[in-house]
């Protein structure tokens, strides 16, 4: 069976705008050039010292574009680092509870869903966790697939 991966954003336009504003602030990018601010030059970021002046000709376009590439290059979706789906177990030693999550290709697998749904927020959480997985002792990863049964989770 071929699984399809869908992008899911609750408010895609709002999330895209927020991301652009955040990157403009972090990398000194012009909000007018990014298209998130309308109006005349200079942009608001230039007025408060964030934009380096690409909108008013004080910064070379090439320099602005290099920072743009740096800003967006870091958010590329990394390749899935496992051969198959993984199971993440979170252990709560205080409440003596264990939560089990199955993940494949950065997508949380849920009961009753045949298609994988990609959520960028879940991707960021998973990527951060997987990169530092040895740090938290209450979390563990197993490279064994689990499938959902209507009554319980069972291992393949």
Legacy VTK file of the C-alpha trace (Angstrom):
# vtk DataFile Version 3.0
C-alpha trace
ASCII
DATASET POLYDATA
POINTS 156 float
0.000 0.000 0.000
1.321 3.419 -0.922
0.784 6.043 1.733
0.195 9.616 0.756
1.452 12.475 2.882
-0.701 15.586 3.188
0.300 18.942 4.593
-2.085 20.156 7.257
-2.101 23.653 8.576
-4.938 25.000 10.670
-4.425 28.574 9.451
-1.892 28.329 6.603
-1.874 32.025 5.679
-1.521 33.124 9.305
1.231 30.553 10.000
3.120 31.550 6.845
2.928 35.237 7.781
4.093 34.525 11.343
7.023 32.488 10.014
8.014 35.268 7.611
7.824 37.893 10.384
9.927 35.712 12.689
12.550 35.108 9.996
12.602 38.802 9.072
13.358 39.625 12.690
15.969 36.877 13.186
17.828 37.489 9.919
17.367 41.234 9.425
15.219 40.751 6.334
12.997 43.433 4.830
9.309 42.861 5.510
8.291 44.741 2.353
10.550 42.602 0.154
9.198 39.464 1.877
5.665 40.657 1.101
4.378 40.686 4.683
4.230 44.465 4.921
2.513 46.770 2.485
3.263 50.424 2.172
6.020 52.779 1.285
9.697 52.353 2.042
11.308 52.172 4.478
9.705 49.164 6.121
8.841 49.182 9.816
11.763 46.833 10.535
14.192 49.399 9.121
12.689 52.118 11.327
13.335 50.050 14.464
16.749 48.764 13.402
15.905 45.208 12.323
15.970 45.526 8.508
19.418 46.332 7.170
18.049 48.688 4.514
17.432 46.605 1.385
14.141 48.471 0.946
15.873 51.864 0.817
19.001 50.867 -1.105
21.332 50.924 1.923
21.973 47.192 1.684
23.142 45.311 -1.379
20.415 43.040 -2.790
22.866 40.129 -2.906
23.547 40.391 0.841
19.806 40.443 1.580
19.256 37.424 -0.664
22.090 35.484 1.007
20.440 35.987 4.413
17.097 35.019 2.864
18.589 31.712 1.673
20.177 31.136 5.090
16.841 31.822 6.796
14.840 29.423 4.681
17.542 26.778 4.255
17.436 25.884 7.951
13.748 24.972 7.781
14.062 22.384 5.046
12.432 19.180 6.104
15.143 16.704 6.957
15.028 13.153 5.564
13.370 10.580 7.820
16.335 9.047 9.715
14.836 5.565 10.156
14.112 2.652 7.810
10.531 2.285 8.981
8.012 3.651 11.444
9.207 4.136 15.002
7.481 3.901 18.325
8.108 6.577 20.907
7.291 5.761 24.508
7.005 8.483 27.106
7.224 7.321 30.705
5.836 9.346 33.602
7.515 8.023 36.742
5.334 10.145 39.030
1.964 8.982 37.680
3.370 5.596 36.532
1.900 6.057 33.065
3.311 5.318 29.627
2.141 6.965 26.412
2.952 5.261 23.114
3.155 7.129 19.811
3.858 5.682 16.394
5.584 7.975 13.907
6.586 7.489 10.276
8.148 10.020 7.898
7.737 12.768 10.551
3.988 12.062 10.712
2.090 10.952 13.799
0.149 7.809 12.908
-3.345 7.827 14.325
-5.958 5.131 14.594
-8.231 4.877 11.579
-6.063 6.967 9.252
-4.570 5.363 6.160
-2.870 8.526 4.911
-0.064 10.253 6.757
-0.791 13.857 7.758
2.261 16.126 7.962
2.043 18.852 10.580
4.993 21.272 10.695
4.633 21.843 14.454
4.762 18.087 15.128
7.771 17.861 12.783
9.656 20.491 14.804
8.902 18.716 18.101
9.885 15.303 16.728
13.059 16.609 15.098
14.174 18.280 18.318
13.385 15.152 20.352
15.041 12.701 17.951
18.207 14.803 17.758
18.554 14.811 21.564
16.914 11.456 22.321
19.646 10.305 24.702
19.108 13.264 27.013
15.639 12.532 28.387
15.439 9.268 30.274
11.629 9.303 30.327
11.463 8.946 26.516
12.556 6.045 24.335
12.467 5.137 20.632
11.981 1.666 19.203
12.370 0.893 15.503
9.554 -1.612 15.514
6.243 -1.018 13.856
3.058 -1.162 15.825
-0.376 -1.240 14.313
-3.653 -0.189 15.802
-6.219 -2.763 16.731
-9.708 -1.583 17.655
-9.267 -2.920 21.189
-5.580 -2.226 21.822
-2.169 -1.540 20.372
-0.373 -4.654 19.237
3.106 -5.201 17.854
3.635 -6.449 14.279
LINES 1 157
156 0 1 2 3 4 5 6 7 8 9 10 11 12 13 14 15 16 17 18 19 20 21 22 23 24 25 26 27 28 29 30 31 32 33 34 35 36 37 38 39 40 41 42 43 44 45 46 47 48 49 50 51 52 53 54 55 56 57 58 59 60 61 62 63 64 65 66 67 68 69 70 71 72 73 74 75 76 77 78 79 80 81 82 83 84 85 86 87 88 89 90 91 92 93 94 95 96 97 98 99 100 101 102 103 104 105 106 107 108 109 110 111 112 113 114 115 116 117 118 119 120 121 122 123 124 125 126 127 128 129 130 131 132 133 134 135 136 137 138 139 140 141 142 143 144 145 146 147 148 149 150 151 152 153 154 155
